[in-house]
Amino acid sequence: MKSFIAFWSSLIAMSGLVQAGELEVGQPMPEIKVKNQKNEQVDLAEAAKTGWVLVYFYPKADTPGCTKQACSLRDAYAKLTDKGVKVYGVSTDSVADQKAFAEKYTLPFDLLADKSKKVVTAFGVPAGMGFAKRQAYLFKDGKLVWRDLKASTEQQAADVLAVLAKE
């Protein structure tokens, strides 16, 4: 019986269904470092110390919904940066996949390669079957001020800009 339980526990852990609790409004940016599409180390906690940071999660680079979500943010990037927002996209894709996605769609922000799911886990994002669920988190001065647990694809930028307009 013990080996049966151990077997199923390991399968669940490998599938990415086990995760930390969801990040709640008011909590700080998790202390986490991860590689971007240029293979550079990004320290999210450091990036979020001052100003606005948007971290959005998507299941798979260069798929229809994820492309719409990324292009929504690309097309609104000038408005977002005018408001001081730094944008980071996260998926469980490799650095090479993120690089190809960023280049293909001329994405002006960092895409973070979370193959090990350490960012997904730190945020408490569900990652069934190895793919991160589409979600978005907006931080101000290191603290979470807004989260969208059912993030839109084409409306992602509009949703974030609406939150910023209230601040």
Helices and strands as residue ranges (DSSP letters): H 2-15, E 33-35, E 41-43, H 44-47, E 52-57, H 64-75, H 77-82, E 85-91, H 95-104, E 110-113, H 118-123, G 128-130, E 135-140, E 143-148, H 156-166
